Amino acid sequence: MSRHPGWPARLQEGRVGLRPPRLRDATTWSSLRLRNEAWLSPWEPSSSEPWAVRHSVASWPSALGSLRRLARAGVLLPFMITYDDELVGQLTVNNVVRGALRSAQIGYWVDEGHANRGITTTAVALATDHCFGPVGLHRVEVDIRPENVRSRRVAEKLGFREEGLYVRYLDIDGGWRDHVSYALTVEDVPNGLLRRLRERSA
C-alpha cells in the first residue's frame, strides 16, 4: 500500500497527461533518453556510467523498481508525461517532507522534439495542483541551474517566486552546480495553478 495521499494518480489537462510509470515504457523511455542525450545531459546528475548504459532498455526495470519503492514509502511521486497519450518525458515530485514543512521539489524533462508546445508548463501545473490538493502539501519548489533558460522560463511563466541561489548545490554534469530556487505555497494559488495558467493564456 502507498503511504501517499493522492497516489497513485492519473492527471490530465487537454492533450497533456501525467500517469505512473510502467514496465512496458522501457523501449520508448530508452529511445527518448538516448536520442536526447545532448539536450538533457547538461542538467542531469553526474554518473560514472556512460549515458547509453544508464538509459538502455535493460536499465529500466531497476529504475522503475526504485521509483515504485520510493513512491510506496511516501518519498516521491513519479510520473510519465504524455502528449496525446504518447510518452514524451518524465516529471517527479521529489523529497516529499511531511510534518510542519509539508513540502516537495519538482523535477522534469521533455523530449526536444516536443519542446515549445507548453507541455512541460502544463505538466508542472498539473503536478503542483495535485500536490496542493490530494497530496496535502503546502509548498512546492523547483531548483534550476541559472544557465537553464528554458526551464527557468517554465517556472516564471507559472508564477513561481524566485527565492534565492543555492551555491554549489547539486552534483550535475560532472561538477557542483549552483541552482536558482523557485517556490509556490498553496496561498499563492488559491484557485489552482492550472486555472491561473488558463486565464493568463486566454
C-alpha positions in Angstrom: 0.0 0.0 0.0 1.2 3.5 -0.8 1.7 5.9 2.1 0.9 8.9 -0.2 -2.4 10.5 -0.1 -3.3 11.1 -3.7 -1.0 8.4 -5.1 -1.1 6.6 -7.5 -2.8 9.1 -9.8 -3.5 9.9 -13.4 -3.9 13.6 -14.2 -5.0 15.2 -17.5 -5.3 18.7 -19.0 -6.2 18.8 -22.6 -3.6 16.8 -24.6 -1.1 16.7 -21.7 -1.2 13.9 -19.1 0.7 12.6 -16.1 0.5 8.9 -15.2 2.5 6.4 -13.2 5.5 4.7 -14.9 5.0 1.1 -16.1 7.3 -1.7 -17.2 6.2 -1.6 -20.8 7.6 2.0 -21.0 11.1 0.6 -21.3 11.6 0.8 -25.1 10.1 4.2 -25.5 11.8 5.7 -22.5 15.2 4.3 -23.6 14.7 5.7 -27.1 13.8 9.1 -25.8 16.7 9.3 -23.4 19.3 8.1 -25.9 18.0 10.4 -28.6 18.0 13.4 -26.2 21.5 13.0 -24.7 22.8 16.3 -25.9 19.6 18.1 -24.9 19.4 16.6 -21.4 22.9 15.7 -20.2 23.9 19.3 -19.1 21.1 19.2 -16.5 21.4 15.6 -15.3 23.0 14.2 -12.1 26.7 13.2 -12.5 27.4 9.5 -13.0 30.3 7.2 -13.6 28.3 5.1 -16.0 28.0 6.1 -19.7 24.7 7.6 -20.8 24.0 4.7 -23.1 24.3 2.2 -20.2 22.2 4.2 -17.8 19.4 4.6 -20.3 19.4 1.3 -22.0 16.2 -0.8 -22.2 17.8 -3.2 -19.8 18.3 -0.5 -17.1 14.6 0.4 -17.0 13.3 -2.4 -14.7 15.7 -1.5 -12.0 15.0 2.2 -12.3 11.2 1.5 -12.2 11.6 -0.7 -9.2 13.4 2.1 -7.4 10.7 4.7 -8.3 7.9 2.4 -7.1 9.7 1.5 -3.9 10.2 5.2 -3.0 6.6 6.0 -4.0 5.3 3.3 -1.7 7.5 4.8 1.1 5.9 8.2 0.5 9.2 9.9 -0.5 8.3 10.8 -4.1 5.6 10.7 -6.8 6.9 9.5 -10.2 5.0 10.4 -13.3 5.5 9.9 -17.1 4.5 13.0 -19.2 2.3 12.1 -22.1 1.1 14.1 -25.1 -1.9 12.7 -26.9 -1.2 9.5 -24.8 2.4 9.3 -26.2 5.2 9.2 -23.7 7.3 12.4 -24.2 9.0 12.9 -20.8 9.1 12.5 -17.0 8.1 14.5 -14.0 9.0 13.6 -10.5 7.8 15.1 -7.2 10.9 14.5 -5.1 11.9 14.9 -1.5 8.4 14.8 -0.1 8.5 16.0 3.6 5.6 15.9 5.9 5.2 17.3 9.4 5.5 21.0 9.9 7.1 21.6 6.5 4.8 19.7 4.1 7.0 20.4 1.1 8.4 18.8 -2.1 10.6 19.6 -5.1 9.5 19.0 -8.8 12.0 17.9 -11.4 11.1 17.3 -15.1 12.4 16.7 -18.6 10.7 16.5 -22.0 11.8 15.3 -25.4 13.4 18.1 -27.5 11.0 17.3 -30.4 8.1 18.2 -28.2 9.6 21.3 -26.7 7.9 24.8 -27.1 4.4 23.3 -27.0 3.5 24.2 -23.5 3.7 20.5 -22.4 6.2 21.0 -19.6 4.4 24.1 -18.3 1.1 22.3 -18.2 2.6 19.2 -16.6 4.2 21.2 -13.8 0.9 23.0 -13.2 -1.0 19.6 -13.1 1.5 18.2 -10.6 1.6 21.4 -8.4 -2.2 21.4 -8.1 -2.2 17.7 -7.2 0.4 18.4 -4.5 -1.6 21.2 -3.1 -4.8 19.2 -3.3 -5.0 15.4 -2.7 -1.3 15.1 -1.6 -1.8 17.7 1.1 1.4 19.7 0.7 1.9 23.4 1.5 5.0 24.3 -0.6 6.4 23.2 -3.9 9.9 24.1 -5.0 11.7 23.9 -8.4 15.5 24.2 -8.4 17.1 25.1 -11.7 20.7 25.8 -12.9 21.0 29.5 -13.7 22.1 28.6 -17.3 18.9 26.6 -18.0 16.9 29.4 -19.5 14.1 27.2 -20.9 13.4 25.6 -17.5 13.5 28.9 -15.7 11.0 30.2 -18.2 8.6 27.4 -17.2 8.8 28.3 -13.6 8.4 32.0 -14.3 5.5 31.6 -16.7 3.7 29.7 -13.9 4.4 32.4 -11.4 6.8 30.5 -9.2 8.6 33.0 -6.9 12.4 33.2 -7.2 13.6 32.8 -3.6 17.4 32.6 -3.8 20.6 31.0 -5.1 21.9 27.7 -3.7 25.7 27.8 -4.3 27.4 24.5 -5.4 24.1 22.8 -4.6 24.0 19.6 -6.7 26.5 17.4 -8.5 25.3 17.8 -12.0 27.0 17.0 -15.3 30.4 16.4 -13.7 30.5 19.3 -11.2 28.9 21.0 -8.2 26.4 23.5 -9.8 24.6 26.5 -8.5 20.8 26.4 -8.6 18.2 29.1 -8.5 15.3 28.2 -6.2 11.7 28.9 -7.2 8.7 28.2 -5.0 5.0 28.5 -4.5 2.8 27.9 -1.5 -0.8 26.9 -1.6 -1.8 30.5 -0.6 -0.2 31.8 -3.8 -2.7 30.0 -6.0 -6.0 29.7 -4.0 -7.9 28.8 -7.2 -5.3 26.5 -8.6 -2.2 26.9 -10.8 -3.9 25.4 -13.9 -6.8 27.9 -13.6 -4.3 30.7 -13.4 -2.4 29.4 -16.4 -5.6 29.1 -18.4 -6.5 32.7 -17.5 -3.1 34.1 -18.5 -3.2 32.1 -21.8 -6.7 33.4 -22.7 
